[in-house]
Amino acid sequence: MIKDTTILGIDPGTNILGFGVIRVENGKPHYLEMGVIDLRKEENAYSKLSRIFREIGDVCDRFSPDDMALESPFYGKNAQVVLKLGRAQGAAMLAANTRGISITEYAPRKAKVAVTGNGAASKNQVSTILQRILGIDIEEKFLDATDALAIAMCHYYQLSNPLAGMKSGGSWEKFIADNPDRIK
């Protein structure tokens, strides 16, 4: 069983950055908070990065997450967009790293598959499934944070998957031999 842990999920953005926090207790995820950082009124790219670092740092200080799960930048046609997203991701990573928080990246499709079973799911679909899984209501104003919450849930599923650490070619026999305490 997964140890009790707190996971901060981040959906980096240069205009809207979403975050979601879950706490895993007794192997089950519980919703703590989600939100967005609206960066559209910031003067320049550097003030956006400073604000991301500061506000994600505040979230880290409030919840003391053990892990940060980030959506990795996807490949796009516009290299400038990917560069800007990478900078936003880096500011969030630095906020976690300076606090000793472990960081893991996940592709956007992987998180959506983990939560909905569909890598091309819309924000509304992700929101609907997360509401059912976590037993919460997600307000429309937090729709941009649903991907961040999905990233946190994806990390939870990775941590709780008994086969996640196995190299390809692993077998049930090897799993049983390596985990005798998990067999009933």
C-alpha positions in Angstrom: 0.0 0.0 0.0 1.2 3.5 -0.8 2.4 5.5 2.2 0.5 8.5 3.4 1.6 11.4 1.2 0.7 14.8 -0.2 0.9 15.4 -3.9 0.9 18.8 -5.7 -0.1 18.7 -9.3 0.8 21.5 -11.7 -0.5 22.4 -15.1 2.0 25.0 -16.2 0.9 28.0 -18.2 2.1 31.5 -19.1 -1.3 33.0 -18.9 -3.2 30.6 -16.5 -1.3 28.1 -14.3 -3.4 25.5 -12.6 -2.6 23.6 -9.4 -4.3 20.8 -7.4 -3.4 19.2 -4.1 -4.4 15.8 -2.9 -3.6 13.9 0.3 -3.3 10.1 0.3 -4.2 8.5 3.6 -4.6 4.8 4.1 -4.1 4.3 0.4 -7.0 6.6 -0.7 -6.7 10.0 -2.3 -8.5 13.0 -0.7 -9.0 16.4 -2.3 -7.3 19.3 -0.4 -7.3 22.3 -2.8 -7.2 23.5 -6.3 -6.8 26.8 -7.9 -5.5 28.9 -10.7 -2.9 31.7 -10.9 -4.0 34.2 -13.5 -0.9 35.8 -15.1 -2.6 37.7 -17.9 -2.2 41.1 -16.3 1.5 40.7 -15.5 3.7 43.3 -17.1 6.3 40.9 -18.7 7.5 37.3 -18.9 9.9 37.8 -16.0 7.3 39.1 -13.6 5.1 36.1 -14.6 8.0 33.7 -13.6 8.6 35.5 -10.4 4.9 35.3 -9.5 4.8 31.5 -10.3 7.8 30.9 -8.1 6.3 32.9 -5.3 2.7 31.6 -5.4 3.7 27.9 -6.0 6.1 28.3 -3.1 3.3 29.6 -0.9 1.2 26.5 -1.9 4.2 24.3 -1.0 4.6 26.0 2.3 0.9 25.6 3.2 0.6 21.9 2.3 4.2 20.6 2.6 3.8 18.2 -0.4 6.0 15.2 -0.6 5.8 15.2 -4.4 5.2 17.6 -7.2 3.7 16.1 -10.4 4.0 18.4 -13.4 2.6 18.3 -16.8 5.5 18.1 -19.2 5.6 20.5 -22.2 4.1 18.9 -25.3 5.6 19.2 -28.7 3.9 21.9 -30.7 4.3 23.7 -34.0 5.4 26.9 -32.3 8.7 26.7 -30.6 8.2 30.0 -28.7 5.1 28.6 -27.0 7.0 25.5 -25.9 9.9 27.7 -24.6 7.5 29.8 -22.6 5.7 26.8 -21.1 9.1 25.3 -20.2 10.0 28.5 -18.3 6.7 28.4 -16.4 7.3 24.8 -15.6 10.9 25.6 -14.5 9.7 28.4 -12.1 7.3 25.9 -10.5 10.0 23.2 -10.3 12.4 25.6 -8.6 9.8 26.5 -6.0 9.4 22.8 -5.2 13.1 22.0 -5.5 14.2 24.7 -3.1 11.9 23.0 -0.5 13.2 19.5 -1.1 10.1 18.3 -2.8 10.4 15.4 -5.2 9.4 16.3 -8.8 8.0 14.0 -11.5 6.8 14.9 -15.0 3.9 13.3 -16.9 2.7 13.8 -20.5 -0.7 15.5 -20.7 -2.2 12.4 -22.4 -0.9 10.1 -19.7 -2.7 12.0 -17.0 -5.9 12.1 -19.0 -5.7 8.4 -19.7 -5.0 7.7 -16.0 -8.1 9.6 -14.9 -10.6 9.2 -17.8 -9.2 6.4 -20.0 -9.1 8.8 -22.9 -5.9 10.8 -23.7 -7.9 13.3 -25.7 -10.5 14.0 -22.9 -11.8 17.6 -22.6 -11.4 19.6 -19.4 -15.1 19.1 -18.8 -14.7 15.3 -19.1 -11.7 15.4 -16.8 -13.6 17.5 -14.3 -16.6 15.2 -14.3 -14.5 12.1 -13.6 -12.5 13.9 -10.9 -15.6 15.0 -9.2 -16.8 11.4 -9.0 -13.5 10.0 -7.9 -12.8 12.5 -5.2 -16.5 13.2 -4.2 -16.2 17.0 -4.8 -17.9 19.7 -6.8 -15.6 21.7 -9.1 -16.7 25.2 -9.8 -16.5 26.5 -13.3 -13.8 29.0 -12.3 -11.5 26.2 -11.5 -11.9 24.4 -14.8 -8.3 25.4 -15.7 -7.1 23.6 -12.6 -8.7 20.2 -13.5 -5.6 19.1 -15.5 -3.4 19.9 -12.5 -5.6 17.8 -10.3 -5.5 15.0 -12.9 -1.7 15.2 -12.9 -1.7 14.7 -9.1 -4.1 11.8 -9.5 -1.9 10.3 -12.2 1.0 10.5 -9.8 -1.0 8.8 -7.1 -1.9 6.0 -9.6 1.8 5.6 -10.5 2.8 5.4 -6.8 0.0 2.9 -6.0 0.6 0.6 -9.0 2.4 -2.5 -7.9 3.9 -3.0 -11.4 5.0 0.6 -12.0 8.6 0.0 -10.9 9.0 -3.2 -12.9 11.2 -3.1 -16.0 9.6 -4.4 -19.2 9.7 -8.2 -19.3 8.8 -8.4 -15.6 6.5 -11.2 -14.5 4.0 -11.9 -11.9 6.4 -14.5 -10.5 9.1 -11.8 -10.0 6.5 -9.5 -8.4 5.4 -12.2 -6.0 9.0 -13.0 -5.1 9.8 -9.3 -4.6 6.6 -8.5 -2.6 5.7 -11.5 -0.4 3.9 -9.2 2.1 1.3 -8.2 -0.6 0.1 -11.7 -1.3 -2.9 -12.9 0.7 
